[in-house]
Amino acid sequence: MDNRYQRGIAIMTEMAGDQGRKAMEGVSAFAPDFARLIAEFGFGEVYDRPHLDLKQRELITLSSLITQGAENQLPFHFHSALNIGYTLAELIEVTIHCAVYTGFPRALTALQVLQRVYADREAGKLEV
């Protein structure tokens, strides 16, 4: 296996725990080459670059996903953000801030996703 792939899997595991592995298995079962690119490039290359730490990168990612209305990717990244040290209050503030730039409907959708992720974590449905 490529070193970038292994590093990407390690970063995803650091961020999302078992949820990272499950997400990759789901993508890999349908499109293994796409899963490999996500791990190698997205996480093994981009997330592993110098100058920004993991929390800074996750804040950028969340802001981008919220403004794009990328609802399907938000659970993974909200869960990851909570795992790497963001508080619920900080993530709510991110969604509020994004409302100014993307509009209230997209920000409210993101807030609802965050609410579900947080409830699932509290109920023990997601590894913390």
Backbone as XML, in Angstrom:
<?xml version="1.0"?>
<chain id="A" units="angstrom">
  <residue number="1" name="MET">
    <atom name="N" x="0.837" y="-1.199" z="0.000"/>
    <atom name="CA" x="0.000" y="0.000" z="0.000"/>
    <atom name="C" x="0.875" y="1.254" z="0.000"/>
  </residue>
  <residue number="2" name="ASP">
    <atom name="N" x="0.410" y="2.237" z="-0.680"/>
    <atom name="CA" x="1.074" y="3.526" z="-0.760"/>
    <atom name="C" x="1.120" y="4.166" z="0.628"/>
  </residue>
  <residue number="3" name="ASN">
    <atom name="N" x="2.241" y="4.793" z="0.954"/>
    <atom name="CA" x="2.407" y="5.461" z="2.243"/>
    <atom name="C" x="1.360" y="6.556" z="2.444"/>
  </residue>
  <residue number="4" name="ARG">
    <atom name="N" x="1.009" y="7.269" z="1.365"/>
    <atom name="CA" x="-0.022" y="8.308" z="1.471"/>
    <atom name="C" x="-1.373" y="7.694" z="1.826"/>
  </residue>
  <residue number="5" name="TYR">
    <atom name="N" x="-1.656" y="6.529" z="1.280"/>
    <atom name="CA" x="-2.910" y="5.844" z="1.596"/>
    <atom name="C" x="-2.948" y="5.501" z="3.086"/>
  </residue>
  <residue number="6" name="GLN">
    <atom name="N" x="-1.875" y="4.905" z="3.582"/>
    <atom name="CA" x="-1.811" y="4.533" z="4.999"/>
    <atom name="C" x="-1.923" y="5.763" z="5.891"/>
  </residue>
  <residue number="7" name="ARG">
    <atom name="N" x="-1.245" y="6.831" z="5.513"/>
    <atom name="CA" x="-1.314" y="8.079" z="6.290"/>
    <atom name="C" x="-2.730" y="8.642" z="6.239"/>
  </residue>
  <residue number="8" name="GLY">
    <atom name="N" x="-3.366" y="8.587" z="5.086"/>
    <atom name="CA" x="-4.740" y="9.065" z="4.960"/>
    <atom name="C" x="-5.696" y="8.297" z="5.849"/>
  </residue>
  <residue number="9" name="ILE">
    <atom name="N" x="-5.561" y="6.983" z="5.874"/>
    <atom name="CA" x="-6.407" y="6.153" z="6.743"/>
    <atom name="C" x="-6.137" y="6.498" z="8.204"/>
  </residue>
  <residue number="10" name="ALA">
    <atom name="N" x="-4.877" y="6.710" z="8.559"/>
    <atom name="CA" x="-4.532" y="7.065" z="9.942"/>
    <atom name="C" x="-5.153" y="8.407" z="10.335"/>
  </residue>
  <residue number="11" name="ILE">
    <atom name="N" x="-5.132" y="9.380" z="9.444"/>
    <atom name="CA" x="-5.720" y="10.690" z="9.738"/>
    <atom name="C" x="-7.232" y="10.568" z="9.876"/>
  </residue>
  <residue number="12" name="MET">
    <atom name="N" x="-7.866" y="9.823" z="8.974"/>
    <atom name="CA" x="-9.321" y="9.625" z="9.084"/>
    <atom name="C" x="-9.686" y="8.939" z="10.391"/>
  </residue>
  <residue number="13" name="THR">
    <atom name="N" x="-8.888" y="7.972" z="10.798"/>
    <atom name="CA" x="-9.144" y="7.267" z="12.051"/>
    <atom name="C" x="-8.960" y="8.204" z="13.234"/>
  </residue>
  <residue number="14" name="GLU">
    <atom name="N" x="-7.935" y="9.042" z="13.190"/>
    <atom name="CA" x="-7.725" y="10.034" z="14.249"/>
    <atom name="C" x="-8.920" y="10.980" z="14.352"/>
  </residue>
  <residue number="15" name="MET">
    <atom name="N" x="-9.443" y="11.363" z="13.215"/>
    <atom name="CA" x="-10.547" y="12.314" z="13.191"/>
    <atom name="C" x="-11.884" y="11.672" z="13.554"/>
  </residue>
  <residue number="16" name="ALA">
    <atom name="N" x="-12.184" y="10.549" z="12.953"/>
    <atom name="CA" x="-13.546" y="10.005" z="13.041"/>
    <atom name="C" x="-13.640" y="8.647" z="13.708"/>
  </residue>
  <residue number="17" name="GLY">
    <atom name="N" x="-12.511" y="8.089" z="14.127"/>
    <atom name="CA" x="-12.558" y="6.779" z="14.764"/>
    <atom name="C" x="-13.129" y="5.734" z="13.815"/>
  </residue>
  <residue number="18" name="ASP">
    <atom name="N" x="-13.968" y="4.876" z="14.346"/>
    <atom name="CA" x="-14.555" y="3.791" z="13.575"/>
    <atom name="C" x="-15.435" y="4.308" z="12.437"/>
  </residue>
  <residue number="19" name="GLN">
    <atom name="N" x="-16.007" y="5.496" z="12.601"/>
    <atom name="CA" x="-16.851" y="6.074" z="11.549"/>
    <atom name="C" x="-16.043" y="6.329" z="10.278"/>
  </residue>
  <residue number="20" name="GLY">
    <atom name="N" x="-14.779" y="6.676" z="10.426"/>
    <atom name="CA" x="-13.926" y="6.875" z="9.258"/>
    <atom name="C" x="-13.735" y="5.587" z="8.482"/>
  </residue>
  <residue number="21" name="ARG">
    <atom name="N" x="-13.478" y="4.511" z="9.214"/>
    <atom name="CA" x="-13.317" y="3.202" z="8.576"/>
    <atom name="C" x="-14.605" y="2.788" z="7.878"/>
  </residue>
  <residue number="22" name="LYS">
    <atom name="N" x="-15.736" y="2.957" z="8.557"/>
    <atom name="CA" x="-17.027" y="2.575" z="7.970"/>
    <atom name="C" x="-17.336" y="3.394" z="6.719"/>
  </residue>
  <residue number="23" name="ALA">
    <atom name="N" x="-17.041" y="4.679" z="6.767"/>
    <atom name="CA" x="-17.291" y="5.531" z="5.602"/>
    <atom name="C" x="-16.461" y="5.059" z="4.413"/>
  </residue>
  <residue number="24" name="MET">
    <atom name="N" x="-15.195" y="4.745" z="4.659"/>
    <atom name="CA" x="-14.329" y="4.294" z="3.574"/>
    <atom name="C" x="-14.767" y="2.933" z="3.043"/>
  </residue>
  <residue number="25" name="GLU">
    <atom name="N" x="-15.212" y="2.044" z="3.912"/>
    <atom name="CA" x="-15.691" y="0.737" z="3.457"/>
    <atom name="C" x="-16.906" y="0.896" z="2.551"/>
  </residue>
  <residue number="26" name="GLY">
    <atom name="N" x="-17.793" y="1.820" z="2.908"/>
    <atom name="CA" x="-18.978" y="2.056" z="2.095"/>
    <atom name="C" x="-18.635" y="2.552" z="0.701"/>
  </residue>
  <residue number="27" name="VAL">
    <atom name="N" x="-17.720" y="3.503" z="0.632"/>
    <atom name="CA" x="-17.303" y="4.031" z="-0.672"/>
    <atom name="C" x="-16.534" y="2.963" z="-1.441"/>
  </residue>
  <residue number="28" name="SER">
    <atom name="N" x="-15.651" y="2.260" z="-0.749"/>
    <atom name="CA" x="-14.806" y="1.263" z="-1.393"/>
    <atom name="C" x="-15.611" y="0.110" z="-1.983"/>
  </residue>
  <residue number="29" name="ALA">
    <atom name="N" x="-16.701" y="-0.264" z="-1.326"/>
    <atom name="CA" x="-17.523" y="-1.364" z="-1.828"/>
    <atom name="C" x="-18.125" y="-1.031" z="-3.193"/>
  </residue>
  <residue number="30" name="PHE">
    <atom name="N" x="-18.391" y="0.237" z="-3.429"/>
    <atom name="CA" x="-19.015" y="0.654" z="-4.683"/>
    <atom name="C" x="-17.995" y="1.187" z="-5.686"/>
  </residue>
  <residue number="31" name="ALA">
    <atom name="N" x="-17.022" y="1.939" z="-5.202"/>
    <atom name="CA" x="-16.041" y="2.583" z="-6.086"/>
    <atom name="C" x="-14.667" y="2.576" z="-5.417"/>
  </residue>
  <residue number="32" name="PRO">
    <atom name="N" x="-13.967" y="1.432" z="-5.467"/>
    <atom name="CA" x="-12.690" y="1.322" z="-4.750"/>
    <atom name="C" x="-11.637" y="2.348" z="-5.167"/>
  </residue>
  <residue number="33" name="ASP">
    <atom name="N" x="-11.591" y="2.692" z="-6.440"/>
    <atom name="CA" x="-10.606" y="3.688" z="-6.879"/>
    <atom name="C" x="-10.896" y="5.056" z="-6.273"/>
  </residue>
  <residue number="34" name="PHE">
    <atom name="N" x="-12.179" y="5.392" z="-6.159"/>
    <atom name="CA" x="-12.557" y="6.677" z="-5.564"/>
    <atom name="C" x="-12.187" y="6.694" z="-4.081"/>
  </residue>
  <residue number="35" name="ALA">
    <atom name="N" x="-12.422" y="5.587" z="-3.387"/>
    <atom name="CA" x="-12.057" y="5.493" z="-1.965"/>
    <atom name="C" x="-10.552" y="5.662" z="-1.789"/>
  </residue>
  <residue number="36" name="ARG">
    <atom name="N" x="-9.792" y="5.036" z="-2.676"/>
    <atom name="CA" x="-8.334" y="5.159" z="-2.606"/>
    <atom name="C" x="-7.904" y="6.610" z="-2.801"/>
  </residue>
  <residue number="37" name="LEU">
    <atom name="N" x="-8.529" y="7.316" z="-3.757"/>
    <atom name="CA" x="-8.189" y="8.721" z="-3.998"/>
    <atom name="C" x="-8.534" y="9.599" z="-2.797"/>
  </residue>
  <residue number="38" name="ILE">
    <atom name="N" x="-9.666" y="9.333" z="-2.172"/>
    <atom name="CA" x="-10.043" y="10.090" z="-0.972"/>
    <atom name="C" x="-8.985" y="9.913" z="0.106"/>
  </residue>
  <residue number="39" name="ALA">
    <atom name="N" x="-8.596" y="8.658" z="0.347"/>
    <atom name="CA" x="-7.607" y="8.382" z="1.394"/>
    <atom name="C" x="-6.239" y="8.946" z="1.033"/>
  </residue>
  <residue number="40" name="GLU">
    <atom name="N" x="-5.768" y="8.650" z="-0.178"/>
    <atom name="CA" x="-4.420" y="9.066" z="-0.578"/>
    <atom name="C" x="-4.285" y="10.574" z="-0.736"/>
  </residue>
  <residue number="41" name="PHE">
    <atom name="N" x="-5.166" y="11.149" z="-1.529"/>
    <atom name="CA" x="-5.018" y="12.567" z="-1.834"/>
    <atom name="C" x="-5.693" y="13.448" z="-0.787"/>
  </residue>
  <residue number="42" name="GLY">
    <atom name="N" x="-6.973" y="13.219" z="-0.564"/>
    <atom name="CA" x="-7.718" y="14.085" z="0.352"/>
    <atom name="C" x="-7.127" y="14.122" z="1.746"/>
  </residue>
  <residue number="43" name="PHE">
    <atom name="N" x="-6.901" y="12.937" z="2.296"/>
    <atom name="CA" x="-6.417" y="12.885" z="3.676"/>
    <atom name="C" x="-4.910" y="12.660" z="3.755"/>
  </residue>
  <residue number="44" name="GLY">
    <atom name="N" x="-4.354" y="11.764" z="2.948"/>
    <atom name="CA" x="-2.928" y="11.453" z="3.020"/>
    <atom name="C" x="-2.025" y="12.540" z="2.479"/>
  </residue>
  <residue number="45" name="GLU">
    <atom name="N" x="-2.561" y="13.366" z="1.594"/>
    <atom name="CA" x="-1.758" y="14.447" z="1.021"/>
    <atom name="C" x="-2.205" y="15.815" z="1.555"/>
  </residue>
  <residue number="46" name="VAL">
    <atom name="N" x="-3.457" y="16.174" z="1.330"/>
    <atom name="CA" x="-3.921" y="17.525" z="1.676"/>
    <atom name="C" x="-4.016" y="17.719" z="3.187"/>
  </residue>
  <residue number="47" name="TYR">
    <atom name="N" x="-4.682" y="16.817" z="3.882"/>
    <atom name="CA" x="-4.819" y="16.972" z="5.333"/>
    <atom name="C" x="-3.476" y="16.836" z="6.050"/>
  </residue>
  <residue number="48" name="ASP">
    <atom name="N" x="-2.503" y="16.220" z="5.416"/>
    <atom name="CA" x="-1.197" y="15.982" z="6.041"/>
    <atom name="C" x="-0.170" y="17.072" z="5.713"/>
  </residue>
  <residue number="49" name="ARG">
    <atom name="N" x="-0.573" y="18.107" z="5.004"/>
    <atom name="CA" x="0.358" y="19.178" z="4.652"/>
    <atom name="C" x="0.719" y="20.010" z="5.893"/>
  </residue>
  <residue number="50" name="PRO">
    <atom name="N" x="1.857" y="20.715" z="5.827"/>
    <atom name="CA" x="2.240" y="21.581" z="6.946"/>
    <atom name="C" x="1.448" y="22.891" z="6.949"/>
  </residue>
  <residue number="51" name="HIS">
    <atom name="N" x="1.672" y="23.686" z="7.944"/>
    <atom name="CA" x="1.184" y="25.066" z="8.087"/>
    <atom name="C" x="-0.213" y="25.199" z="8.692"/>
  </residue>
  <residue number="52" name="LEU">
    <atom name="N" x="-1.091" y="24.227" z="8.497"/>
    <atom name="CA" x="-2.401" y="24.244" z="9.148"/>
    <atom name="C" x="-2.542" y="22.960" z="9.950"/>
  </residue>
  <residue number="53" name="ASP">
    <atom name="N" x="-3.084" y="23.081" z="11.159"/>
    <atom name="CA" x="-3.293" y="21.866" z="11.942"/>
    <atom name="C" x="-4.639" y="21.238" z="11.580"/>
  </residue>
  <residue number="54" name="LEU">
    <atom name="N" x="-4.909" y="20.100" z="12.164"/>
    <atom name="CA" x="-6.119" y="19.344" z="11.846"/>
    <atom name="C" x="-7.387" y="20.130" z="12.165"/>
  </residue>
  <residue number="55" name="LYS">
    <atom name="N" x="-7.383" y="20.847" z="13.282"/>
    <atom name="CA" x="-8.569" y="21.641" z="13.643"/>
    <atom name="C" x="-8.814" y="22.759" z="12.631"/>
  </residue>
  <residue number="56" name="GLN">
    <atom name="N" x="-7.764" y="23.414" z="12.199"/>
    <atom name="CA" x="-7.927" y="24.479" z="11.205"/>
    <atom name="C" x="-8.454" y="23.913" z="9.886"/>
  </residue>
  <residue number="57" name="ARG">
    <atom name="N" x="-7.916" y="22.784" z="9.487"/>
    <atom name="CA" x="-8.370" y="22.159" z="8.240"/>
    <atom name="C" x="-9.833" y="21.740" z="8.337"/>
  </residue>
  <residue number="58" name="GLU">
    <atom name="N" x="-10.225" y="21.223" z="9.483"/>
    <atom name="CA" x="-11.611" y="20.780" z="9.643"/>
    <atom name="C" x="-12.566" y="21.970" z="9.646"/>
  </residue>
  <residue number="59" name="LEU">
    <atom name="N" x="-12.156" y="23.088" z="10.205"/>
    <atom name="CA" x="-12.987" y="24.294" z="10.175"/>
    <atom name="C" x="-13.191" y="24.771" z="8.730"/>
  </residue>
  <residue number="60" name="ILE">
    <atom name="N" x="-12.127" y="24.749" z="7.945"/>
    <atom name="CA" x="-12.222" y="25.124" z="6.536"/>
    <atom name="C" x="-13.145" y="24.156" z="5.800"/>
  </residue>
  <residue number="61" name="THR">
    <atom name="N" x="-12.966" y="22.878" z="6.057"/>
    <atom name="CA" x="-13.795" y="21.862" z="5.397"/>
    <atom name="C" x="-15.260" y="22.045" z="5.735"/>
  </residue>
  <residue number="62" name="LEU">
    <atom name="N" x="-15.563" y="22.219" z="7.011"/>
    <atom name="CA" x="-16.959" y="22.411" z="7.414"/>
    <atom name="C" x="-17.563" y="23.651" z="6.768"/>
  </residue>
  <residue number="63" name="SER">
    <atom name="N" x="-16.831" y="24.737" z="6.774"/>
    <atom name="CA" x="-17.330" y="25.971" z="6.158"/>
    <atom name="C" x="-17.629" y="25.761" z="4.680"/>
  </residue>
  <residue number="64" name="SER">
    <atom name="N" x="-16.738" y="25.068" z="4.001"/>
    <atom name="CA" x="-16.932" y="24.794" z="2.583"/>
    <atom name="C" x="-18.142" y="23.897" z="2.350"/>
  </residue>
  <residue number="65" name="LEU">
    <atom name="N" x="-18.259" y="22.832" z="3.131"/>
    <atom name="CA" x="-19.389" y="21.910" z="2.962"/>
    <atom name="C" x="-20.719" y="22.586" z="3.257"/>
  </residue>
  <residue number="66" name="ILE">
    <atom name="N" x="-20.748" y="23.415" z="4.297"/>
    <atom name="CA" x="-21.985" y="24.129" z="4.639"/>
    <atom name="C" x="-22.384" y="25.055" z="3.497"/>
  </residue>
  <residue number="67" name="THR">
    <atom name="N" x="-21.423" y="25.805" z="2.968"/>
    <atom name="CA" x="-21.762" y="26.758" z="1.911"/>
    <atom name="C" x="-22.144" y="26.059" z="0.607"/>
  </residue>
  <residue number="68" name="GLN">
    <atom name="N" x="-21.634" y="24.855" z="0.386"/>
    <atom name="CA" x="-22.014" y="24.085" z="-0.800"/>
    <atom name="C" x="-23.355" y="23.376" z="-0.630"/>
  </residue>
  <residue number="69" name="GLY">
    <atom name="N" x="-23.823" y="23.277" z="0.609"/>
    <atom name="CA" x="-25.031" y="22.495" z="0.867"/>
    <atom name="C" x="-24.765" y="21.007" z="0.751"/>
  </residue>
  <residue number="70" name="ALA">
    <atom name="N" x="-23.540" y="20.586" z="1.074"/>
    <atom name="CA" x="-23.130" y="19.186" z="0.948"/>
    <atom name="C" x="-23.572" y="18.395" z="2.181"/>
  </residue>
  <residue number="71" name="GLU">
    <atom name="N" x="-24.864" y="18.229" z="2.295"/>
    <atom name="CA" x="-25.474" y="17.638" z="3.491"/>
    <atom name="C" x="-24.974" y="16.224" z="3.795"/>
  </residue>
  <residue number="72" name="ASN">
    <atom name="N" x="-24.704" y="15.426" z="2.771"/>
    <atom name="CA" x="-24.282" y="14.039" z="3.007"/>
    <atom name="C" x="-22.892" y="13.927" z="3.618"/>
  </residue>
  <residue number="73" name="GLN">
    <atom name="N" x="-22.037" y="14.914" z="3.409"/>
    <atom name="CA" x="-20.688" y="14.866" z="3.968"/>
    <atom name="C" x="-20.605" y="15.502" z="5.352"/>
  </residue>
  <residue number="74" name="LEU">
    <atom name="N" x="-21.603" y="16.269" z="5.725"/>
    <atom name="CA" x="-21.552" y="16.980" z="7.010"/>
    <atom name="C" x="-21.513" y="16.068" z="8.232"/>
  </residue>
  <residue number="75" name="PRO">
    <atom name="N" x="-22.250" y="14.959" z="8.294"/>
    <atom name="CA" x="-22.185" y="14.145" z="9.517"/>
    <atom name="C" x="-20.764" y="13.678" z="9.847"/>
  </residue>
  <residue number="76" name="PHE">
    <atom name="N" x="-20.054" y="13.174" z="8.845"/>
    <atom name="CA" x="-18.679" y="12.722" z="9.058"/>
    <atom name="C" x="-17.825" y="13.851" z="9.622"/>
  </residue>
  <residue number="77" name="HIS">
    <atom name="N" x="-17.951" y="15.035" z="9.040"/>
    <atom name="CA" x="-17.067" y="16.134" z="9.428"/>
    <atom name="C" x="-17.496" y="16.800" z="10.737"/>
  </residue>
  <residue number="78" name="PHE">
    <atom name="N" x="-18.780" y="16.862" z="11.037"/>
    <atom name="CA" x="-19.195" y="17.355" z="12.358"/>
    <atom name="C" x="-18.721" y="16.390" z="13.444"/>
  </residue>
  <residue number="79" name="HIS">
    <atom name="N" x="-18.885" y="15.095" z="13.199"/>
    <atom name="CA" x="-18.422" y="14.083" z="14.154"/>
    <atom name="C" x="-16.908" y="14.201" z="14.352"/>
  </residue>
  <residue number="80" name="SER">
    <atom name="N" x="-16.192" y="14.343" z="13.254"/>
    <atom name="CA" x="-14.735" y="14.493" z="13.333"/>
    <atom name="C" x="-14.350" y="15.742" z="14.111"/>
  </residue>
  <residue number="81" name="ALA">
    <atom name="N" x="-15.032" y="16.846" z="13.839"/>
    <atom name="CA" x="-14.716" y="18.104" z="14.527"/>
    <atom name="C" x="-14.899" y="17.962" z="16.036"/>
  </residue>
  <residue number="82" name="LEU">
    <atom name="N" x="-15.957" y="17.302" z="16.447"/>
    <atom name="CA" x="-16.166" y="17.073" z="17.885"/>
    <atom name="C" x="-15.068" y="16.171" z="18.447"/>
  </residue>
  <residue number="83" name="ASN">
    <atom name="N" x="-14.637" y="15.181" z="17.679"/>
    <atom name="CA" x="-13.581" y="14.268" z="18.132"/>
    <atom name="C" x="-12.236" y="14.959" z="18.295"/>
  </residue>
  <residue number="84" name="ILE">
    <atom name="N" x="-11.961" y="15.952" z="17.470"/>
    <atom name="CA" x="-10.634" y="16.584" z="17.535"/>
    <atom name="C" x="-10.619" y="17.838" z="18.392"/>
  </residue>
  <residue number="85" name="GLY">
    <atom name="N" x="-11.710" y="18.094" z="19.105"/>
    <atom name="CA" x="-11.651" y="19.146" z="20.114"/>
    <atom name="C" x="-12.592" y="20.315" z="19.968"/>
  </residue>
  <residue number="86" name="TYR">
    <atom name="N" x="-13.358" y="20.388" z="18.894"/>
    <atom name="CA" x="-14.344" y="21.468" z="18.807"/>
    <atom name="C" x="-15.489" y="21.187" z="19.769"/>
  </residue>
  <residue number="87" name="THR">
    <atom name="N" x="-16.045" y="22.246" z="20.315"/>
    <atom name="CA" x="-17.207" y="22.101" z="21.189"/>
    <atom name="C" x="-18.474" y="22.269" z="20.360"/>
  </residue>
  <residue number="88" name="LEU">
    <atom name="N" x="-19.577" y="21.818" z="20.926"/>
    <atom name="CA" x="-20.859" y="22.003" z="20.258"/>
    <atom name="C" x="-21.118" y="23.487" z="20.018"/>
  </residue>
  <residue number="89" name="ALA">
    <atom name="N" x="-20.833" y="24.314" z="21.012"/>
    <atom name="CA" x="-21.053" y="25.761" z="20.878"/>
    <atom name="C" x="-20.236" y="26.340" z="19.725"/>
  </residue>
  <residue number="90" name="GLU">
    <atom name="N" x="-18.999" y="25.889" z="19.561"/>
    <atom name="CA" x="-18.164" y="26.390" z="18.460"/>
    <atom name="C" x="-18.738" y="25.980" z="17.106"/>
  </residue>
  <residue number="91" name="LEU">
    <atom name="N" x="-19.233" y="24.759" z="17.009"/>
    <atom name="CA" x="-19.785" y="24.295" z="15.736"/>
    <atom name="C" x="-21.107" y="24.982" z="15.408"/>
  </residue>
  <residue number="92" name="ILE">
    <atom name="N" x="-21.889" y="25.275" z="16.422"/>
    <atom name="CA" x="-23.102" y="26.068" z="16.199"/>
    <atom name="C" x="-22.711" y="27.443" z="15.673"/>
  </residue>
  <residue number="93" name="GLU">
    <atom name="N" x="-21.672" y="28.016" z="16.251"/>
    <atom name="CA" x="-21.206" y="29.338" z="15.802"/>
    <atom name="C" x="-20.728" y="29.303" z="14.351"/>
  </residue>
  <residue number="94" name="VAL">
    <atom name="N" x="-20.079" y="28.218" z="13.951"/>
    <atom name="CA" x="-19.659" y="28.072" z="12.551"/>
    <atom name="C" x="-20.878" y="28.118" z="11.636"/>
  </residue>
  <residue number="95" name="THR">
    <atom name="N" x="-21.940" y="27.412" z="12.002"/>
    <atom name="CA" x="-23.139" y="27.409" z="11.148"/>
    <atom name="C" x="-23.786" y="28.790" z="11.111"/>
  </residue>
  <residue number="96" name="ILE">
    <atom name="N" x="-23.795" y="29.477" z="12.242"/>
    <atom name="CA" x="-24.347" y="30.842" z="12.272"/>
    <atom name="C" x="-23.533" y="31.752" z="11.357"/>
  </residue>
  <residue number="97" name="HIS">
    <atom name="N" x="-22.215" y="31.662" z="11.458"/>
    <atom name="CA" x="-21.349" y="32.505" z="10.634"/>
    <atom name="C" x="-21.560" y="32.214" z="9.145"/>
  </residue>
  <residue number="98" name="CYS">
    <atom name="N" x="-21.696" y="30.953" z="8.805"/>
    <atom name="CA" x="-21.901" y="30.587" z="7.396"/>
    <atom name="C" x="-23.227" y="31.105" z="6.852"/>
  </residue>
  <residue number="99" name="ALA">
    <atom name="N" x="-24.221" y="31.283" z="7.724"/>
    <atom name="CA" x="-25.535" y="31.771" z="7.271"/>
    <atom name="C" x="-25.413" y="33.110" z="6.555"/>
  </residue>
  <residue number="100" name="VAL">
    <atom name="N" x="-24.475" y="33.933" z="6.993"/>
    <atom name="CA" x="-24.280" y="35.252" z="6.385"/>
    <atom name="C" x="-23.857" y="35.112" z="4.921"/>
  </residue>
  <residue number="101" name="TYR">
    <atom name="N" x="-23.062" y="34.100" z="4.622"/>
    <atom name="CA" x="-22.477" y="33.950" z="3.294"/>
    <atom name="C" x="-23.227" y="32.985" z="2.392"/>
  </residue>
  <residue number="102" name="THR">
    <atom name="N" x="-23.897" y="32.019" z="2.980"/>
    <atom name="CA" x="-24.555" y="30.996" z="2.159"/>
    <atom name="C" x="-26.069" y="31.055" z="2.216"/>
  </residue>
  <residue number="103" name="GLY">
    <atom name="N" x="-26.591" y="31.775" z="3.210"/>
    <atom name="CA" x="-28.038" y="31.868" z="3.383"/>
    <atom name="C" x="-28.515" y="31.003" z="4.540"/>
  </residue>
  <residue number="104" name="PHE">
    <atom name="N" x="-29.631" y="31.402" z="5.089"/>
    <atom name="CA" x="-30.165" y="30.691" z="6.246"/>
    <atom name="C" x="-30.632" y="29.272" z="5.935"/>
  </residue>
  <residue number="105" name="PRO">
    <atom name="N" x="-31.230" y="28.988" z="4.777"/>
    <atom name="CA" x="-31.666" y="27.613" z="4.533"/>
    <atom name="C" x="-30.516" y="26.593" z="4.597"/>
  </residue>
  <residue number="106" name="ARG">
    <atom name="N" x="-29.393" y="26.892" z="3.962"/>
    <atom name="CA" x="-28.263" y="25.953" z="4.008"/>
    <atom name="C" x="-27.672" y="25.867" z="5.409"/>
  </residue>
  <residue number="107" name="ALA">
    <atom name="N" x="-27.567" y="26.989" z="6.076"/>
    <atom name="CA" x="-27.021" y="26.974" z="7.439"/>
    <atom name="C" x="-27.955" y="26.221" z="8.380"/>
  </residue>
  <residue number="108" name="LEU">
    <atom name="N" x="-29.244" y="26.386" z="8.211"/>
    <atom name="CA" x="-30.202" y="25.669" z="9.056"/>
    <atom name="C" x="-30.147" y="24.167" z="8.787"/>
  </residue>
  <residue number="109" name="THR">
    <atom name="N" x="-29.989" y="23.789" z="7.535"/>
    <atom name="CA" x="-29.816" y="22.367" z="7.213"/>
    <atom name="C" x="-28.581" y="21.820" z="7.916"/>
  </residue>
  <residue number="110" name="ALA">
    <atom name="N" x="-27.489" y="22.569" z="7.874"/>
    <atom name="CA" x="-26.263" y="22.147" z="8.560"/>
    <atom name="C" x="-26.492" y="22.033" z="10.060"/>
  </residue>
  <residue number="111" name="LEU">
    <atom name="N" x="-27.213" y="22.979" z="10.626"/>
    <atom name="CA" x="-27.507" y="22.942" z="12.058"/>
    <atom name="C" x="-28.316" y="21.696" z="12.413"/>
  </residue>
  <residue number="112" name="GLN">
    <atom name="N" x="-29.251" y="21.328" z="11.562"/>
    <atom name="CA" x="-30.048" y="20.125" z="11.805"/>
    <atom name="C" x="-29.189" y="18.867" z="11.724"/>
  </residue>
  <residue number="113" name="VAL">
    <atom name="N" x="-28.243" y="18.837" z="10.803"/>
    <atom name="CA" x="-27.305" y="17.715" z="10.717"/>
    <atom name="C" x="-26.468" y="17.655" z="11.989"/>
  </residue>
  <residue number="114" name="LEU">
    <atom name="N" x="-25.956" y="18.795" z="12.423"/>
    <atom name="CA" x="-25.172" y="18.847" z="13.659"/>
    <atom name="C" x="-25.991" y="18.344" z="14.839"/>
  </residue>
  <residue number="115" name="GLN">
    <atom name="N" x="-27.242" y="18.744" z="14.911"/>
    <atom name="CA" x="-28.112" y="18.305" z="16.003"/>
    <atom name="C" x="-28.252" y="16.777" z="15.997"/>
  </residue>
  <residue number="116" name="ARG">
    <atom name="N" x="-28.427" y="16.174" z="14.818"/>
    <atom name="CA" x="-28.543" y="14.709" z="14.723"/>
    <atom name="C" x="-27.239" y="14.025" z="15.128"/>
  </residue>
  <residue number="117" name="VAL">
    <atom name="N" x="-26.124" y="14.553" z="14.649"/>
    <atom name="CA" x="-24.823" y="13.966" z="14.992"/>
    <atom name="C" x="-24.601" y="14.039" z="16.496"/>
  </residue>
  <residue number="118" name="TYR">
    <atom name="N" x="-24.874" y="15.180" z="17.080"/>
    <atom name="CA" x="-24.669" y="15.343" z="18.519"/>
    <atom name="C" x="-25.581" y="14.401" z="19.305"/>
  </residue>
  <residue number="119" name="ALA">
    <atom name="N" x="-26.834" y="14.286" z="18.894"/>
    <atom name="CA" x="-27.776" y="13.381" z="19.567"/>
    <atom name="C" x="-27.308" y="11.931" z="19.444"/>
  </residue>
  <residue number="120" name="ASP">
    <atom name="N" x="-26.816" y="11.542" z="18.272"/>
    <atom name="CA" x="-26.309" y="10.179" z="18.086"/>
    <atom name="C" x="-25.092" y="9.916" z="18.961"/>
  </residue>
  <residue number="121" name="ARG">
    <atom name="N" x="-24.232" y="10.888" z="19.103"/>
    <atom name="CA" x="-23.063" y="10.731" z="19.979"/>
    <atom name="C" x="-23.500" y="10.579" z="21.434"/>
  </residue>
  <residue number="122" name="GLU">
    <atom name="N" x="-24.436" y="11.412" z="21.844"/>
    <atom name="CA" x="-24.923" y="11.354" z="23.228"/>
    <atom name="C" x="-25.614" y="10.026" z="23.518"/>
  </residue>
  <residue number="123" name="ALA">
    <atom name="N" x="-26.277" y="9.466" z="22.516"/>
    <atom name="CA" x="-26.988" y="8.192" z="22.680"/>
    <atom name="C" x="-26.054" y="6.989" z="22.521"/>
  </residue>
  <residue number="124" name="GLY">
    <atom name="N" x="-24.787" y="7.250" z="22.241"/>
    <atom name="CA" x="-23.822" y="6.167" z="22.089"/>
    <atom name="C" x="-23.872" y="5.478" z="20.734"/>
  </residue>
  <residue number="125" name="LYS">
    <atom name="N" x="-24.535" y="6.095" z="19.765"/>
    <atom name="CA" x="-24.635" y="5.506" z="18.430"/>
    <atom name="C" x="-23.397" y="5.774" z="17.585"/>
  </residue>
  <residue number="126" name="LEU">
    <atom name="N" x="-22.590" y="6.740" z="17.987"/>
    <atom name="CA" x="-21.345" y="7.053" z="17.296"/>
    <atom name="C" x="-20.203" y="6.973" z="18.291"/>
  </residue>
  <residue number="127" name="GLU">
    <atom name="N" x="-19.106" y="6.379" z="17.850"/>
    <atom name="CA" x="-17.904" y="6.289" z="18.685"/>
    <atom name="C" x="-17.356" y="7.681" z="18.947"/>
  </residue>
  <residue number="128" name="VAL">
    <atom name="N" x="-17.076" y="7.967" z="20.205"/>
    <atom name="CA" x="-16.544" y="9.278" z="20.587"/>
    <atom name="C" x="-15.062" y="9.161" z="20.860"/>
  </residue>
</chain>
